[in-house]
Amino acid sequence: MCTQEAFQAQRSQLVGLLVSGSLEGFESVLDWLLSWEVLSREDYETLSLLGQPLSHLARHLLDTVWKKGAWGCEQLIAAVQEAQADSQSPELPCGWDPHSAHPARDLQSHRPAIVRRLYSHVEGVLDLAHERGFVSRYECDEIRLPIFTSSQRARRLLDLATVKANGLAAFLLQHVQELPVQLALPFEDAACKKYMSKLRTTVSAQARFLNTYDGAENLCLEEIYTENVLEIRTEVGMAGAPQKSPATLGLEDLFSTPGHLNKDADTVLVVGEAGSGKSTLLQRLHLLWATGRDFQEFLFVFPFSCRQLQCVAKPLSVRALLFEHCCWPDLGQQDVFQFLLDHPDRVLLTFDGFDEFRFRFTDRERHCSPTDPVSVQSLLFNLLQGNLLKNARKVLTSRPDAVSAFLRKYVRTELSLKGFSEEGIELYLRKCHREPGVADRLICLLKATSALHGLCHLPVVSWMVSKCHQELLLQGRGSPKTTTDMYLLILQHFLLHASPADSAPHDPGPGLLRGRLPTVLHLGQLALWGLGTCCYVFSAKQLQAAHVDSEDVSLGFLVRAKRVVPGSVAPLEFLHITFQCFFAAFYLVLSADTPPSSLRYLFNCRRPGSSLLARLLPAMCVQGSRCREGSVEALLQGAEPHNLQITAAFLAGLLSREHRGLLAECQGSEKALLRRQACARWCLARSLHKHFHSIPPAVPGEAKSMHAMPEFVWLIRSLYEMQEERLAKEAVRGLDVGHLKLTFCSVGPAECAALAFVLRHLRRPVALQLDHNSVGDIGVEQLLPCLGSCTALYLRDNNISDRGICKLIEHALHCEQLQKLALGNNHITAAGAVVLAEGLRANTSLQFLGFWGNKVGDKGAQALAEALGSHPSLKWLSLVGNNIGSVGAQALALMLEKNVALEELCLEENHLQDEGVCSLAEGLKRNSSLKVLKLSNNCITYLGAEALLHTLERNDIILEVWLRGNTFSPEEIEKLSHRDTRLLL
């Protein structure tokens, strides 16, 4: 017997017992109490309020039961015991009557068993109930809200049946009996299945809405998600046959791609620039898994945010990481965890934003115990190495600069996320604006505004264009050209929408900004402090320290962090890391507490002495390394280099002539603003000047070459943001190189615009190498202004299609300086080859044309062959791997009969076969210039080789004919090599 006094004495223990599991366990207790009529329907409804802390509900339940006397107290103890033992398959009680005259009452009296029976079938029952007219579509949607687990949906359906008098209760009472009963499972299997269901529900609720860039509205991910360009990251090609063009991958190919860096590793690394869509990519992966549409090889998916993990101060075990920081099992925690340890191959962990993890990767501290707590950085590093949960798959996203060679040792596959293609930009805008005409007008505006179009390959900028579509379509002052322009526009957009309709200025100019300048400076102070301390989520105390109040938050640039420790108050974070950098730059420009000399630290993109660029900067740029703690100088020295670079570019843009008037209206001292501008100009020019002069002298007989570092690209971006022609001229005055190499430098359309802005002022032409970047068709258009300064242009592996070729050829082949054009491994078809051929007819300067790894086919080969028959200067042509057959070979043979300049023709990896080779052999009989013919891997037999041998007997100009990888037997190879040593077999 349990007296009320004894019950009250054990109150604290009972509260702990009720909250020790989860909300699911608590609701099971309510099921039993409701079925025994200990709780009335009114009691139950007050104990089922959404959003209430579990501890509050538990105490409310104890108060309610205590008022019902000793009997009620005894029943609560019994209900807790029943709920704890509730792990067997659902069996209906003996007194079950599917045709009861009081179905609603029976549903309540048998509620625990019915909830267990409905658990795995609630979706199908809902569909059938809707089909028969018992529930509306709205009621189905309410029950299916992603915040509810399967058990909660079952309970909500039963609750609905008690208030509807249309036969729903009778339908459920009869239909529940017909549901298939699963075979009894061992306890741990039942616990795992319940946990899998709960985890799917939790992940689905987190991934269903896309609020990465906007806290003001939740966009349904299904409706807005647009594929980005995803490719396997390739290494710099070695000598030999060129590799094939990197195929654009789908998200479903994430774990099935070839090209392993380390076959023993478990981690897939996805790199991409800030704003390229890495977080959204993971969110899509999570949703596909949670809804059962893909990645079903994994039974458990655990999503984590690195910016959230670095806020965890206490040591963590693997178990605490998975359960406390992702999703807690309702029962059988030890059994579930043991299952995870026994089956790691069925587990996927995702870690978003490794570049925002303040700790540097190291493998010095080995930790192998899944139950012993360790620091969060050690835990993450050992998970990535495979010391913990070996064979569990991990996906890690990061900006490229934060990935060290040390970390890559533990990466299985590395993929590059390159943002939207031109088609992707259009598709995204059409998904955002389904109202008639708006998307069409926006797309027309972008195509007419090359610079803005180039910025939109980053999804974050496409979102801003969509958000500011009214301002863009209505304003008559021209469209944004630089990244700073776009961020200022979105700032003005938010300011307008946050202002009362009757008080907001109609013109989004200085008056609007001046009125909310304190808010902007508060956000800027918080942003700068966060960058300097590597903090990206902010507590209430940190907001207060930066004087950020609720009015500042209401502007919309700070939103609630998405993944937080359960039970804690959600901190705030900026919409995106680029917005944090933008506000930090704003603060540096306008704050009275910022001495102009401190800006010199901004262009020191590494900590003193840690990089080439730091050593190149003049001593006066960094006046000592000891700075007062918390000062602007100290914060700039503590910031991550990639964030410092973004901030530097924004600062340069804010200090441009274009925005000088806007800032002068807000700045109390125009003299201080001019000093900041002068300091930034001097640092930019001086840094580039030193960078150029650090280039080693040229090897005798060769052109001086410079392989630019990523810091160089950001300095160029900063110059472009400042938009000053004279400064650009001064910056490149000291550049004396013949070859400028920027491979694997994350060069996209925006960087192409910046390069063209600067390089068009070169005094001497340069060979510009941009292989293995993200130039694309839009980037090609941005490069056009500097083509007159190029002797060579290398654009291999850059996702260029026929549209890009049309733009390029229209300008490039008219430049008399251009001698080399390399377009290998892109997506160019016969249509692009036809356009190139037309351009070649009027060209007299091109000497080298690399076109391998495309898809020109026979039609494209014919067009090129006809154009090159009389070309006076082309010496080297590569059409390797272009799906050319015998028809294309015949056209190339006719070209060889006429051409008197071509010295090397590369046709490996095609489908020439003997017929095509025989045609080429005939053409070579009348050729007097070709020295090397490469025909490897073309399905050639001894018959084709014989035709070539007959030609070689009459042609002593040819020095080499490559025939490796064709269909010769060992005996034939030996025989052919003896007949003519020029055959390379």
Secondary structure by P-SEA (a helix, b strand, c coil): cccaaaaaaaaaaaaaaaacccaaaaaaaaaaaaaaccccaaaaaaaacccccaaaaaaaaaaaaaaacaaaaaaaaaaaaaaaacccccccccccccccccaaaaaaaaaaaaaaaacccaaaaaaaaaaaccccaaaaaaaacccccaaaaaaaaaaaaaccccaaaaaaaaaaaaccccccccaaaaaaaaaaaaaaaaaaaaccccccccccccccccccccccccccccccccccccccccccccccccccccccccccccbbbbbbcccccaaaaaaaaaaaaaaccccccccbbbbbbaaaaaaccccccaaaaacccccccccaaaaaaaaaaaccccbbbbbccccccccccccccccccccccccaaaaaaaaaaccccccbbbbbbbccccccccccccccbbbbbccccaaaaaaaaaaacccccaaaaaaaaaaacaaaaaacccaaaaaaaaaaaaaaacccccccccaaaaaaaaaaaaaaaacccccccccccaaaaaaaaaaaaaaaaaaaaaaaaccccccaaaaaaacccccccccccccccccccccccbbbbcccaaaaaaaaaaaaaccccccccccccccccccccccccccccccccccccccccccaaaaaaaccaaaaaaaaaaaaaaacccaaaaaaaacccaaaaaaaaaaaaaaaaaaaaaaaaacccccccccbbbbccaaaaaaaaaaaaaccaaaaaaaaccccccbbbbccccccaaaaaaaaacccccccccccccccccccaaaaaaaccccccccbbbbccccccaaaaaaaaacccccccccbbbbccccccaaaaaaaaaaaaacccccbbbbccccccaaaaaaaaaaacccccccbbbbccccccaaaaaaaaaaaaccccccbbbbccccccaaaaaaaaaaacccccccbbbbccccccaaaaaaaaaaaaacccccbbbbccccccaaaaaaaaaacccccc
